[in-house]
């Protein structure tokens, strides 16, 4: 699977260079997710730093990249919108505590319950989501506050640079592997983009936008401008709701805010951002949430969702990287590492985060295998934001889009396109369901849970309909040798196997090839025994294993159990 990604051992050089590549890719996503969550962009950037650094050092999967993610941002936006940003930070801290609890209780192994069909649907849906997410990079913000596709010349240049980036990533490894092809592509395309933006004739830029080739700085400024316009629109809507159509907010915002006012709003947002992170309870920008039971009840539901979403996405990424690198990480350690990272992130006023599949695949593709790659990515991100902002501002979005398109190609499981008619239809259904939910709702955690539930129901149905019994006689006793698990879904089939009315005086049910799993199974045995008792017949159960014995003993007055000399457990008398 994912044969595009190379499988080789870690080295300091590869880890360092791949970490730098990932750092460049982290900047636009961290900023974008911060705006999704409704918080300042620096909060997203600092969150990516803390999550990435601590999870790389303490997590259970070397080479995996963590940071601020869209899955967490979707949950955060509801909390911030309803209760305010002051409740975000304690919610992230509680999320981390819950994740550490999962790791300490060694529940990370539950990732083994994810079927292969769910995994395929997950990676395919994820690849489509990553690809669709790049469409926004082909758009720019107009004067009226709406996003529209780049004009003709800019669009042509953008497409050519994306194609050039992808070509370098594919072809450079055939010439040399001294430098990761993704990093080389970003550097080369950035040099070309700087030249185009500096020397391009005015005819290439008829709209008067900042650059012919959009850069990371353009993306952040567009987000800031869009945020300012949206706030203005909301202010107008709240005062003139009756007079303004619901779909006219952008037009209204443009009429109340001149371009100069938009730039002033952007400057004010930038001016309020601290250059370095600090403990949130010492930050004068935020009002602290009261330390009360009511606050706990407010943040607990959000923390539970954040913890669940973060762990599911992180453990799924861990499994994917395990498969690519042909190594094995520790799910329980990853839970503890992610929890610790979220606690520190929340303490410093961050939005929380988890493993990032796209960036993890970039890291693996670039040769990153060790913990050093994640550390370099996190530290490199902070250096780019604090020390080298002019450098990062010149990186063209075309280079990053090209890298992400290569991630899409490497992530998608192309074999599913020609094997769908060779695997069980139920597995195809689950793959399509998980991929479709991921694409439509962008919620990877719910998509995985939905796939597991559907696959489990299909599994239960198949086993419920495949229960059978071999019948033979031993002297005057009729023996039913049951095959198949006895549980809630198969009790009906189990009852249909037996015939209390027409059976002889002595009947035995042999569970040597079966197993009693739950309360429904015990209750069905009890009812069968009662039917035989009403017919004046004697029923014996043979070859119940130790787990079944303990389950029946916990059932109380259901049966009297004794241990026979052959160490099989028999119920000699049904009550």
C-alpha positions as CSV (number, residue, x, y, z in Angstrom):
1,X,0.0,0.0,0.0
2,X,1.2,3.5,-0.8
3,X,4.2,2.2,-2.7
4,X,4.9,5.8,-3.8
5,X,6.5,6.5,-0.5
6,X,10.0,5.1,-0.1
7,X,10.8,2.7,2.7
8,X,14.3,3.4,4.1
9,X,15.9,3.8,7.5
10,X,16.2,7.2,9.2
11,X,19.2,9.5,9.0
12,X,20.0,12.8,10.7
13,X,20.3,14.6,7.3
14,X,17.0,13.2,5.9
15,X,15.2,14.0,9.2
16,X,16.5,17.6,9.2
17,X,15.7,18.4,5.6
18,X,12.3,16.7,5.7
19,X,11.5,18.6,8.8
20,X,12.2,21.9,7.0
21,X,10.0,20.8,4.2
22,X,7.2,20.1,6.6
23,X,7.7,23.4,8.5
24,X,7.0,25.3,5.2
25,X,3.8,23.3,4.7
26,X,2.6,23.8,8.3
27,X,2.4,27.6,8.0
28,X,-0.6,28.0,5.7
29,X,-2.6,25.2,7.2
30,X,-2.1,26.4,10.8
31,X,-3.3,29.9,9.7
32,X,-6.3,28.5,7.8
33,X,-7.4,26.3,10.7
34,X,-7.1,29.2,13.1
35,X,-9.6,31.2,11.0
36,X,-11.9,28.1,10.8
37,X,-11.8,28.0,14.6
38,X,-12.5,31.8,14.9
39,X,-9.3,32.6,16.7
40,X,-6.2,34.8,15.9
41,X,-3.8,33.2,13.4
42,X,-0.9,33.3,15.9
43,X,-2.9,31.0,18.1
44,X,-3.0,28.4,15.3
45,X,0.7,28.8,14.6
46,X,1.8,28.5,18.3
47,X,-0.5,25.5,18.7
48,X,1.2,23.8,15.8
49,X,4.6,24.5,17.4
50,X,3.7,23.1,20.9
51,X,1.7,20.1,19.6
52,X,4.4,19.2,17.0
53,X,7.4,19.6,19.4
54,X,6.0,17.7,22.4
55,X,4.3,14.9,20.4
56,X,7.5,14.3,18.4
57,X,9.5,13.9,21.6
58,X,6.9,11.9,23.7
59,X,4.6,10.3,21.1
60,X,4.6,6.7,20.1
61,X,5.4,7.1,16.4
62,X,8.7,8.6,15.2
63,X,8.3,10.4,11.9
64,X,4.7,11.4,12.5
65,X,3.8,15.1,12.4
66,X,1.3,16.7,14.7
67,X,-0.2,20.2,14.8
68,X,-3.3,22.3,14.7
69,X,-5.8,20.3,12.5
70,X,-9.1,21.0,10.8
71,X,-10.8,18.1,12.7
72,X,-10.1,19.8,16.0
73,X,-10.9,23.3,14.6
74,X,-14.4,22.2,13.7
75,X,-15.1,21.4,17.4
76,X,-13.3,24.5,18.7
77,X,-15.3,26.9,16.5
78,X,-18.6,25.8,18.3
79,X,-17.1,26.3,21.7
80,X,-15.6,29.7,20.9
81,X,-18.8,30.9,19.2
82,X,-21.1,29.8,22.0
83,X,-19.1,30.5,25.2
84,X,-16.1,32.6,24.1
85,X,-12.4,32.0,23.7
86,X,-11.8,32.0,27.5
87,X,-13.3,28.6,27.7
88,X,-11.2,27.2,24.9
89,X,-7.9,26.9,26.9
90,X,-9.3,24.9,29.9
91,X,-11.2,22.7,27.4
92,X,-7.9,21.9,25.6
93,X,-6.2,21.1,28.9
94,X,-9.0,18.8,30.0
95,X,-8.8,17.2,26.5
96,X,-5.2,16.4,27.2
97,X,-5.9,14.9,30.6
98,X,-8.5,12.6,29.0
99,X,-6.1,11.5,26.3
100,X,-3.4,10.7,28.9
101,X,-6.0,8.7,30.8
102,X,-6.7,6.6,27.7
103,X,-3.0,6.0,27.3
104,X,-2.5,5.0,30.9
105,X,-5.4,2.6,30.8
106,X,-3.8,1.1,27.7
107,X,-6.8,1.6,25.5
108,X,-4.8,2.7,22.5
109,X,-4.8,-0.9,21.3
110,X,-8.5,-0.4,20.4
111,X,-7.2,0.9,17.0
112,X,-6.9,-2.8,16.1
113,X,-10.7,-2.9,15.8
114,X,-10.5,-0.7,12.7
115,X,-11.1,-3.0,9.7
116,X,-9.1,-2.8,6.5
117,X,-12.1,-1.6,4.5
118,X,-12.5,1.3,6.9
119,X,-8.8,2.1,6.5
120,X,-9.1,2.1,2.7
121,X,-12.1,4.3,2.8
122,X,-10.4,6.6,5.3
123,X,-7.3,7.2,3.2
124,X,-9.2,7.5,-0.1
125,X,-11.6,10.0,1.5
126,X,-8.7,11.9,3.0
127,X,-6.9,12.1,-0.3
128,X,-10.0,13.6,-1.9
129,X,-10.4,16.1,0.9
130,X,-6.8,17.2,0.7
131,X,-7.1,17.6,-3.0
132,X,-10.4,19.6,-2.8
133,X,-8.8,21.8,-0.1
134,X,-6.2,23.0,-2.5
135,X,-8.9,24.7,-4.7
136,X,-8.9,27.7,-2.4
137,X,-5.3,28.4,-3.3
138,X,-6.4,29.1,-6.9
139,X,-8.7,31.9,-5.6
140,X,-8.1,35.5,-4.4
141,X,-10.1,38.0,-2.4
142,X,-11.9,40.6,-4.4
143,X,-12.5,44.2,-3.3
144,X,-16.1,43.3,-2.5
145,X,-14.9,40.7,0.0
146,X,-15.8,37.6,-2.0
147,X,-13.4,34.9,-3.2
148,X,-13.0,34.4,-6.9
149,X,-10.7,32.4,-9.1
150,X,-7.4,34.0,-10.2
151,X,-7.6,36.0,-13.4
152,X,-6.3,34.5,-16.6
153,X,-2.6,35.1,-16.6
154,X,-2.2,34.5,-12.8
155,X,-4.2,31.3,-13.1
156,X,-2.0,30.1,-16.0
157,X,1.2,30.8,-14.1
158,X,-0.2,29.1,-11.0
159,X,-1.1,25.9,-12.9
160,X,2.4,25.9,-14.6
161,X,4.2,26.3,-11.3
162,X,2.1,23.6,-9.6
163,X,2.9,21.2,-12.5
164,X,6.6,22.2,-12.3
165,X,6.6,21.4,-8.5
166,X,5.1,18.0,-9.1
167,X,7.6,17.3,-11.9
168,X,10.6,18.1,-9.7
169,X,9.3,15.9,-6.9
170,X,8.9,13.0,-9.4
171,X,12.0,13.4,-11.4
172,X,14.7,14.7,-9.0
173,X,15.0,11.4,-7.1
174,X,16.1,9.8,-10.3
175,X,19.1,12.1,-10.4
176,X,20.0,12.6,-6.8
177,X,18.7,11.9,-3.3
178,X,21.0,14.3,-1.5
179,X,18.1,16.6,-0.8
180,X,14.4,15.8,-0.4
181,X,12.7,16.4,-3.7
182,X,9.8,18.3,-2.0
183,X,12.2,20.8,-0.4
184,X,14.1,21.2,-3.6
185,X,10.8,21.8,-5.5
186,X,9.7,24.5,-3.0
187,X,13.0,26.3,-3.2
188,X,13.3,26.2,-7.0
189,X,9.7,27.3,-7.5
190,X,10.0,30.0,-4.9
191,X,13.0,31.5,-6.8
192,X,11.0,31.5,-10.0
193,X,7.9,33.0,-8.3
194,X,10.0,35.8,-6.8
195,X,11.4,36.6,-10.2
196,X,7.9,36.7,-11.8
197,X,6.4,38.9,-9.0
198,X,9.3,41.3,-9.3
199,X,9.7,41.6,-13.1
200,X,6.2,40.7,-14.4
201,X,4.7,43.4,-16.7
202,X,1.7,45.3,-15.4
203,X,-0.5,43.6,-18.1
204,X,-0.1,40.4,-16.2
205,X,-1.7,41.9,-13.2
206,X,-4.9,43.7,-14.4
207,X,-6.7,43.5,-11.0
208,X,-3.8,45.3,-9.2
209,X,-3.5,42.5,-6.7
210,X,-0.3,42.3,-4.5
211,X,1.5,39.6,-6.5
212,X,0.9,37.8,-9.8
213,X,1.9,34.6,-8.1
214,X,0.2,34.3,-4.7
215,X,2.4,33.7,-1.7
216,X,1.9,32.5,1.8
217,X,1.8,36.1,2.9
218,X,-1.0,36.8,0.4
219,X,-3.0,33.9,1.9
220,X,-2.7,35.2,5.4
221,X,-3.6,38.8,4.3
222,X,-6.6,37.5,2.4
223,X,-7.8,35.6,5.5
224,X,-7.3,38.7,7.6
225,X,-9.2,40.9,5.1
226,X,-12.0,38.3,4.8
227,X,-12.2,38.2,8.6
228,X,-12.5,42.0,8.8
229,X,-15.2,42.0,6.1
230,X,-17.2,39.2,7.7
231,X,-17.2,41.0,11.1
232,X,-18.4,44.2,9.4
233,X,-21.1,42.2,7.7
234,X,-22.2,40.6,10.9
235,X,-22.4,44.1,12.6
236,X,-24.6,45.4,9.8
237,X,-26.8,42.3,9.8
238,X,-27.3,42.6,13.5
239,X,-28.6,46.2,13.3
240,X,-30.5,46.0,10.0
241,X,-31.6,42.4,9.8
242,X,-35.0,43.2,8.4
243,X,-33.7,45.3,5.6
244,X,-30.8,43.1,4.4
245,X,-31.2,39.8,2.5
246,X,-29.5,36.9,4.1
247,X,-27.3,36.3,1.0
248,X,-26.1,39.9,0.7
249,X,-23.7,40.2,3.6
250,X,-20.6,40.5,1.5
251,X,-22.1,43.3,-0.6
252,X,-23.2,45.2,2.5
253,X,-19.8,44.7,4.1
254,X,-18.1,46.2,1.1
255,X,-20.4,49.2,1.2
256,X,-19.8,49.9,4.9
257,X,-16.0,49.3,4.8
258,X,-13.8,51.0,2.3
259,X,-10.5,49.4,1.2
260,X,-8.7,51.7,3.6
261,X,-10.9,50.7,6.5
262,X,-10.3,47.0,5.7
263,X,-6.6,47.6,5.8
264,X,-6.9,49.5,9.1
265,X,-8.9,46.6,10.5
266,X,-6.2,44.2,9.4
267,X,-3.5,46.3,10.9
268,X,-5.4,46.4,14.2
269,X,-5.8,42.6,14.3
270,X,-2.1,42.2,13.6
271,X,-1.2,44.8,16.3
272,X,-3.0,42.9,19.0
273,X,-1.1,39.7,18.4
274,X,1.8,38.9,20.8
275,X,5.1,38.1,19.2
276,X,5.6,35.1,21.5
277,X,3.3,32.7,23.3
278,X,2.7,33.1,27.0
279,X,0.6,31.3,29.7
280,X,-3.0,32.1,29.0
281,X,-3.8,33.1,32.6
282,X,-1.1,35.8,32.4
283,X,-2.3,37.1,29.0
284,X,-4.1,40.4,29.4
285,X,-6.0,39.8,26.1
286,X,-8.1,37.1,27.6
287,X,-10.7,37.1,30.4
288,X,-10.3,33.9,32.5
289,X,-13.2,31.5,32.8
290,X,-14.3,31.0,36.4
291,X,-12.9,27.9,38.1
292,X,-16.3,26.4,39.0
293,X,-18.4,23.3,38.5
294,X,-20.5,25.1,35.9
295,X,-17.4,25.8,33.8
296,X,-16.5,22.1,34.0
297,X,-19.9,21.2,32.8
298,X,-19.6,23.6,29.9
299,X,-16.2,22.4,28.7
300,X,-16.5,18.7,29.4
301,X,-18.7,17.8,26.3
302,X,-16.3,19.7,24.1
303,X,-13.2,18.2,25.7
304,X,-14.6,14.6,25.3
305,X,-15.2,15.3,21.6
306,X,-11.8,16.9,21.2
307,X,-10.1,14.0,22.9
308,X,-11.9,11.4,20.8
309,X,-11.4,13.2,17.5
310,X,-7.7,13.8,18.3
311,X,-7.0,10.2,19.3
312,X,-8.9,8.6,16.4
313,X,-7.1,10.8,13.9
314,X,-3.7,10.3,15.6
315,X,-4.1,6.5,15.9
316,X,-5.3,6.2,12.3
317,X,-2.3,8.2,11.2
318,X,0.0,6.0,13.3
319,X,-1.4,2.9,11.7
320,X,-1.0,4.4,8.2
321,X,2.7,5.4,8.9
322,X,3.3,2.0,10.4
323,X,2.2,0.4,7.1
324,X,4.2,2.7,5.0
325,X,7.5,2.4,6.9
326,X,7.0,-1.3,7.8
327,X,7.6,-0.5,11.5
328,X,5.4,-0.4,14.5
329,X,4.6,2.5,16.8
330,X,3.0,2.4,20.3
331,X,-0.6,3.5,20.3
332,X,-0.7,3.9,24.1
333,X,2.4,6.0,24.2
334,X,1.0,8.1,21.4
335,X,-2.1,8.8,23.5
336,X,0.0,10.0,26.4
337,X,2.2,12.1,24.1
338,X,-0.8,13.7,22.4
339,X,-2.4,14.4,25.8
340,X,0.7,16.0,27.2
341,X,1.1,18.2,24.1
342,X,-2.5,19.4,24.4
343,X,-2.1,20.2,28.1
344,X,1.0,22.4,27.4
345,X,-0.7,23.8,24.3
346,X,-3.8,24.8,26.3
347,X,-1.6,26.3,29.1
348,X,0.0,28.6,26.5
349,X,-3.3,29.7,24.9
350,X,-3.4,27.2,22.0
351,X,-6.3,25.6,20.2
352,X,-5.1,22.0,20.6
353,X,-4.3,19.5,17.9
354,X,-3.5,16.0,16.9
355,X,-1.6,14.1,14.2
356,X,-1.7,15.6,10.7
357,X,-1.9,13.0,8.0
358,X,-1.0,15.2,5.1
359,X,2.1,16.6,6.7
360,X,3.1,13.2,8.1
361,X,3.0,11.8,4.5
362,X,5.1,14.7,3.3
363,X,7.6,13.9,6.0
364,X,7.7,10.2,5.2
365,X,8.0,11.0,1.4
366,X,10.9,13.3,2.1
367,X,12.8,10.7,4.1
368,X,11.8,11.7,7.6
369,X,11.7,8.6,9.9
370,X,13.0,9.7,13.3
371,X,11.8,12.0,16.0
372,X,14.3,14.6,14.9
373,X,12.1,15.4,11.8
374,X,9.1,16.3,13.9
375,X,11.3,18.4,16.2
376,X,12.9,20.3,13.3
377,X,9.4,20.8,11.7
378,X,8.1,22.4,15.0
379,X,11.2,24.5,15.7
380,X,11.4,25.5,12.0
381,X,7.8,26.6,12.1
382,X,8.5,28.9,15.0
383,X,11.7,30.2,13.4
384,X,9.8,31.0,10.2
385,X,7.1,32.8,12.1
386,X,9.3,34.8,14.6
387,X,12.6,35.2,12.8
388,X,12.2,34.6,9.1
389,X,8.8,36.0,8.4
390,X,10.1,37.8,5.2
391,X,11.4,34.5,3.9
392,X,8.3,32.5,4.4
393,X,6.2,35.4,3.0
394,X,7.8,34.8,-0.4
395,X,7.1,31.1,-0.6
396,X,4.4,30.7,-3.4
397,X,1.3,28.8,-2.7
398,X,1.8,27.0,-6.0
399,X,4.8,25.2,-4.5
400,X,2.9,24.1,-1.5
401,X,-0.1,23.1,-3.6
402,X,2.1,21.0,-5.8
403,X,3.5,19.2,-2.8
404,X,0.0,18.5,-1.5
405,X,-1.1,17.2,-4.9
406,X,1.7,14.7,-4.7
407,X,0.5,13.7,-1.2
408,X,-2.9,13.1,-2.7
409,X,-1.5,10.9,-5.4
410,X,0.5,8.9,-2.9
411,X,-2.3,8.7,-0.3
412,X,-5.1,7.4,-2.6
413,X,-5.3,3.7,-2.7
414,X,-5.5,3.2,-6.5
415,X,-5.8,-0.5,-6.2
416,X,-9.4,-0.1,-5.0
417,X,-10.4,1.1,-8.4
418,X,-9.8,-2.3,-10.0
419,X,-10.4,-4.6,-7.0
420,X,-13.9,-3.4,-6.0
421,X,-15.5,-6.3,-7.8
422,X,-13.2,-8.8,-6.3
423,X,-13.8,-8.2,-2.6
424,X,-17.0,-8.7,-0.7
425,X,-19.8,-6.2,-1.5
426,X,-20.1,-5.4,2.2
427,X,-16.4,-4.2,2.3
428,X,-17.0,-2.0,-0.8
429,X,-20.1,-0.5,0.9
430,X,-18.0,0.4,4.0
431,X,-15.2,1.8,1.9
432,X,-17.6,4.1,-0.1
433,X,-19.5,5.0,3.1
434,X,-16.4,6.1,5.0
435,X,-14.8,7.9,2.0
436,X,-18.1,9.6,1.2
437,X,-18.7,10.8,4.7
438,X,-15.2,12.1,4.9
439,X,-15.5,14.1,1.7
440,X,-19.0,15.5,2.5
441,X,-18.6,16.4,6.1
442,X,-14.8,16.6,6.6
443,X,-15.0,14.7,9.9
444,X,-12.5,11.9,9.8
445,X,-13.2,10.7,13.3
446,X,-17.0,10.3,12.8
447,X,-16.3,8.7,9.4
448,X,-14.1,6.0,11.0
449,X,-16.6,5.4,13.8
450,X,-19.4,5.0,11.3
451,X,-17.4,2.6,9.2
452,X,-16.5,0.5,12.3
453,X,-20.2,0.4,13.4
454,X,-21.4,-0.7,10.0
455,X,-18.7,-3.3,9.5
456,X,-19.4,-4.7,13.0
457,X,-23.1,-4.9,12.2
458,X,-22.3,-6.7,8.9
459,X,-20.0,-9.1,10.8
460,X,-22.7,-9.8,13.4
461,X,-25.3,-10.5,10.8
462,X,-23.1,-12.9,8.9
463,X,-22.2,-14.8,12.1
464,X,-25.8,-14.8,13.2
465,X,-27.0,-16.5,10.1
466,X,-24.2,-19.1,10.0
467,X,-25.0,-21.0,13.2
468,X,-25.5,-24.7,12.7
469,X,-25.5,-28.0,14.6
470,X,-24.3,-31.5,14.0
471,X,-26.8,-34.0,15.5
472,X,-25.9,-37.5,16.7
473,X,-27.0,-40.0,19.4
474,X,-25.0,-41.4,22.3
475,X,-27.1,-44.3,23.7
476,X,-30.4,-42.7,24.7
477,X,-29.1,-39.0,24.5
478,X,-29.5,-36.8,21.5
479,X,-26.5,-34.5,21.1
480,X,-26.5,-31.1,19.4
481,X,-22.9,-30.1,18.6
482,X,-23.2,-26.4,18.0
483,X,-21.0,-24.5,15.5
484,X,-20.7,-20.7,15.6
485,X,-20.7,-18.1,18.3
486,X,-23.7,-17.7,20.5
487,X,-24.4,-14.0,21.1
488,X,-27.3,-11.5,20.8
489,X,-27.6,-11.7,17.0
490,X,-27.5,-15.5,16.8
491,X,-29.9,-16.5,19.6
492,X,-32.8,-16.8,17.2
493,X,-30.9,-19.2,15.0
494,X,-29.8,-21.1,18.1
495,X,-33.4,-21.6,19.2
496,X,-34.4,-22.8,15.8
497,X,-31.8,-25.5,15.9
498,X,-33.5,-27.2,18.9
499,X,-36.8,-29.2,19.0
500,X,-37.9,-29.5,22.7
501,X,-41.3,-31.0,21.7
502,X,-40.0,-33.9,19.6
503,X,-36.6,-34.5,21.2
504,X,-36.1,-37.7,23.4
505,X,-35.9,-37.7,27.2
506,X,-32.2,-36.8,27.4
507,X,-30.7,-34.0,25.3
508,X,-27.2,-32.5,25.4
509,X,-25.8,-29.4,23.8
510,X,-22.1,-29.5,23.0
511,X,-20.4,-26.1,22.9
512,X,-16.9,-27.5,21.9
513,X,-17.1,-25.6,18.6
514,X,-19.1,-22.7,19.9
515,X,-18.8,-20.0,22.6
516,X,-21.2,-18.1,24.8
517,X,-20.5,-14.4,24.6
518,X,-23.1,-12.2,26.3
519,X,-26.2,-11.9,28.5
520,X,-28.5,-12.5,25.5
521,X,-26.8,-15.9,25.0
522,X,-27.2,-16.9,28.6
523,X,-30.8,-15.8,28.6
524,X,-31.5,-17.9,25.5
525,X,-29.9,-20.9,27.2
526,X,-32.1,-20.3,30.2
527,X,-35.3,-20.2,28.1
528,X,-34.3,-23.3,26.2
529,X,-33.7,-25.2,29.5
530,X,-37.1,-24.0,30.8
531,X,-38.8,-25.3,27.6
532,X,-37.2,-28.7,28.1
533,X,-38.2,-28.7,31.7
534,X,-41.8,-28.0,30.8
535,X,-41.7,-31.0,28.5
536,X,-40.4,-33.2,31.3
537,X,-37.0,-33.7,29.6
538,X,-33.5,-33.3,30.9
539,X,-31.0,-31.0,29.2
540,X,-27.2,-31.0,29.7
541,X,-24.6,-28.5,28.5
542,X,-21.1,-29.8,27.5
543,X,-17.7,-28.3,26.9
544,X,-18.3,-24.8,28.2
545,X,-14.9,-23.0,28.5
546,X,-13.7,-21.1,31.5
547,X,-15.1,-17.7,30.3
548,X,-18.5,-19.2,29.8
549,X,-18.4,-20.8,33.3
550,X,-17.6,-17.5,34.9
551,X,-20.3,-15.8,32.9
552,X,-22.9,-18.3,34.0
553,X,-21.8,-18.1,37.6
554,X,-22.3,-14.3,37.5
555,X,-25.8,-15.0,36.2
556,X,-26.7,-16.2,39.7
557,X,-29.6,-18.6,39.9
558,X,-29.4,-19.5,36.2
559,X,-27.7,-22.9,36.7
560,X,-25.7,-25.1,39.1
561,X,-22.2,-25.7,37.7
562,X,-19.7,-28.5,38.6
563,X,-16.3,-29.2,37.2
564,X,-16.0,-32.7,35.6
565,X,-12.8,-34.7,35.6
566,X,-12.1,-33.9,32.0
567,X,-11.9,-30.2,33.0
568,X,-14.8,-29.3,30.8
569,X,-17.6,-27.4,32.5
570,X,-21.1,-28.9,32.5
571,X,-24.4,-27.6,33.6
572,X,-26.0,-30.5,35.3
573,X,-29.2,-28.9,36.4
574,X,-31.0,-25.9,35.0
575,X,-33.0,-23.9,37.5
